[in-house]
Amino acid sequence: METPCLARIAGEIYNDEPRRHHQDNSADDPAHEGQHRRSAAPFRRFRCSMSRRWDVALARFCCLWCIVLPTAGARAEGGMLHACRSDAVAIGKVRAITDGRSFVLEDGREIRLAGIEVPLPPSADEAGPRTEAALAARKALETVLADQTVELHHTAASVDRYGRTIALAYLVAHRARPSVAHEMLARGFARVSAHVGDRSCAEEFWAQERAARQAKLGLWSEPYYVILAADSGAELSAERGRFTVAEGKVWSVRESAGTIYINFGRRWAEALTVTISKHDEGAFAAAGVAPKRLEKRRVRVRGWIEERAGPRIGATRPEQIEIVESN
């Protein structure tokens, strides 16, 4: 018998308009180097309403949750998705969803999912692509967590500055399955954060994110979530104050006054610069991303954009830098 989930999918698929063919923006292959977004024009195409288009996306998400997740659970039982696991510290029932990565338990505690970033709720008068993306991420988390009981596993940083508990959440009814953060990444409604806390866990998260990106799942089907080219200075500067993922070939690596500068272009104003404190160099090297060996290599960087005579990301943890190609 066809489930309600499958019935809805069938209706959406057979009545939906033909999907546009998107160019694959994955930069895991060097041949895709020129495919990163360099213009804001595609961004303006993201003018869809939250009705039909995101209903289709969430319906497909629901179907994947119903069918594919048991397979993911089997992988977890086999030890393939255990790198991020830690000791369980609490159990609670979800009362409400705050945004695409936060929820409130019945006892009043607010939980923020560790290791992921999502489009956050905009200000009251803001509209457009960012608003729609934030609502889509929230709806996706609600689909997963509504009325569920979760088991919380703390990470290194257990509380954020707003008093929210930072934790990985696992559905009590399906403890063997990957965490909810894994699932949000795998379905394309989240990106890996700059602060995961563990390199092996970060690699596990990257794999989930990469698969969703390559398959154009969730928000990855929209220009909003395209990885930015590290040498597109103006576009990166426009993201000031926002979490961003950028990728490109390192032009040069320099050190001055206790700071290591990883430059993605000849001029600071025209490309991204990543800064690393000399004090942290050893930690990066131990994780396999020695800063001074990154020159001429293609890397992916994630973090919050600052503007200092050009776009800049301050890297404080090795998992902010991912080597995606050697030469």
N, C-alpha and C positions, 0 to 999 in steps of 0.2 A: 504493500500500500504506500502511496506517495505521501510523504510527510508534509505538513503545512509549509515548512521551510522550502522543500523542494518544489511544491506547487507554486509558491511565490516566485521562486527563481525561474521556473519554466515560463510563467506569465511575463516576467520582465524580459527574459531573453527573446521570446518570440514576438514581443510587441515593441521592443526597444529599437531605436534607430541604429543603423550600422555604426560600429565603433570606428573612430578615427584611428588611423595608423600613426602611432607615435614613434619617433626615432628613438632608438635605445640610447639612453644617456649614461649607461653604465660605463665607468672608466676603468673597470678591471682589465679591459683589453686596451693596449696602447693605441689601437686603431681608432678608438673613440675619443681621442684627446680633444678634437675640435668640436665635439658635440655638446659641450657644456653651454649653458645659457649665457649669452653675452648681451642680450637686449631685454628691456622690460616689456617689449611688445607681447610675447607669449603670456606674460603675467596677466595682461588685460583680458585674455580670452577666458580667464577663470571667473566668469560672471554668472555662472549657473545658480539657480535658486536651490534652497535646501530641500525642495520637494522631490521631483522625479529623479534627478541624477544621483543624489546621495542616497535616495531610497534604493536605487539599483545597487549602488556600491555596498550598502549595509546589508541588503538581502543576500548578495553574494558572500559577504563576510559571514552571515549567519549560516549559510549552506556549508561553507568551509569549516566553520566551528562544529557543525553537526557531524560532518563526514570525515574531515581530515584530522581533526584533533585526536581521535583515538589512536591514529598512526603515530602522531607526535608523542602520545603517552607511551606507546610501545618503545619508541626510541629512548625516551627518558628512562624507562625501566632497564633498558640495555646499557645505561650509563653514558649515553651520548650527550645528554643535556644536564649534567650534574655539576658543571664547573662553578655555577653561581650559587649552589645550595649552601646554606649555613644552618645553624641550629634554630629550631622553631622557638619563638618566644611568646607567642600569644595566639588566641583564636577569637574571632568575633564575627558577627553577622553584619553585612553591609546594609546601611539604612538609606544612604543617598550618594549620588555621584556628583562631585564638585566640578571636575573638568576631565580632560582626557587622560590624566594620570593620578588623580586624587579622588578620595572617597571618604565618607564618614561612617563609622561603625555605630551600632545601636547604643554603645556606652558613651558616645560623644567624641571619641578619639578620631582625629583626622589623619588619614594615611596618605602618603605620597609614594607612588611606585618608584623604586630605586632603579637607576641606570638608564632611564629613558627621558626624552624630551618630546613634548607634543605642542601643537599650536595652542596657546593659552587664550582664555576668554579676553575679548577686547574691551575697551572702555564703552560706556553706555551709548555714545554717539558714533561709534565706529562701525563701518559696514564694509562689505566687499569680500575679497578672497580670504583674508586672514580670519574674518568672522566665521565664514562658512567652513573653513578648515577646522577651526576650533570646535565648532558645533558637531562636525562629523566625527572628530576624535572622541568627544564626550559621548556621543551616541554609541560609538563602537565599544567603549569601556562599559557603558550601561548594558549593552547586549550581553557582555561577558559576565558582569558582576551583580546585576540586579537581583536582590533577595538571596544572594549566595552567602554561605559561611566560608570565611577564609582563614588560612593559617599563615601567620606572619613570620618571616625570617629576616632578622635585622642585618644590615650591612655595617661597614666601618663607621659611617656617619649616620647616627640613628635618629637625629632630630634636626630639622632645618630651622632657619631663623624665624619662621612663622609658627613654630611650635608643632609642625606636622611630623609624625613619625615616618621616617624613611625606611621602607622595607620592601622585600619581595613578597608577593602574595600568591598563595597557592589555594585553589579551590579544595575545600575539605573533602568534598565528594569525589575528587579526582586527584589525590595527592601525588600520584606517580607522574602526572602530566607536567609539562613545563610551566613556569610561573606565568602569571598574567602579563607581566612585562614582556616575556618571550613572545606571548601570543599577540600582543599589540604590535610588536616589531614584525612578526611573521605575517601579519595581515596588512601591514603597510600604513598603520595609523600612528606610528611613533618612530623616532630616530634614536640611535644610541647616544647617550649623554656624554659629556666631556669627563664626568666623574663616575666611573663604574666602580672603581675601588680594587679591581683585580684584573690583571692582564688576561688570564685564561678565561675569566668570565666575559671580559670585553670581546675577546675573539669569538666566543659563543654567540654573543649578542650581534656582533658584526655579521656573522653568517646568516642570522635570521633577517637582519635588515637588508643585506645584499640580495637574498633570494626574493624578497618582496619588491625591491627596487627593479630587479631584472624582469620580474613578471608584471610590473606596472600595477601592483595591488594597492588598494586604498588610495591614500593621498599621493603615492608615487605616480599615479596616472595623470597628475596635474602639474603645470609649470611651477606652482608654489613650492614643490618639494625637490626640484632639480638641484643636484649638487652644483655649486658655483665654481667657475673657473678661477683658480688662484691668481691669475694675472689680469683679472677684470676689476681693476681698482675702483672705478666709479660705482659699479654694481655692488661690490662688497661694502663700500662706504655707505651705501644706501641702507644697508642692514645694520647699521650702528645700534648697539644695545640689544641685538637679537642673537639667539643661538643660530649658528650657521655651520654648514659642512662645505668645505672647499677642497679642491684638488688641483694639483699641477706639478710640474717639474721644478725642483729647487734650483734657483739660479746661483745662489752663493750662500755660504755660511760664514759669519764673521763674529768676533767677540770683542766687546768693549765695555770697560768699567763694570765687570762682573755680570754682564748679560750676553747671552748668545743670541744672535739675530739670524733667523732662517729666512732668506729673501727669495721671493718667487718672481722677482723682476729686477731690472736694473735700477729703477727709481721707486722709492717707497710710495709715492703718491699714485703710482700706476699699477701696483700689485700688492698682494698680501705679504705681510711680515709676521712671522711667528717668533715670539721671544721666550727664552728659557733662562731662568736664573742659573748662573754658574754653579751655585750650590746644589742644584737639582740634576746636574749633568750625569752624575754617577747612577742615579735611579733610572734615567732614560737609557743609558748604556746597558745596564743590567737587564732591561726589558727588551733589548734588541733594537733599540732606536737611538743609537749614539748620535747626538745632534751633528757633530762634525763629519759624520760619514753619510749624511743625507744629501750632500751636494750632487746635483745632476740626477738624483733619483726622483721617481714620481711618488708622491705621498698624498694621503688624504688627511685633512686636519679638521677638527671640530672644536667649537668653543664660541664665546661671545665676542662679537666684533667691537673693537674700540677704534676711535679715530685719533691718530697721533701722526700728523703729517702724512697720512695714508692709512688704509685699513690694517688693523693689527689684532692678533689673537695672542693672549698670554697663555702659554702652556705650562701647567704646573704638575700634570700627571702624564705618564707615558702613554696611557690609553687614548690620549687625545690625538696621537699621531699613528697612522696606519700606513705602512709601506705597501703600495699596490703594484709596483713594477720596479725592476732593478736598475735599468739603464735608460 
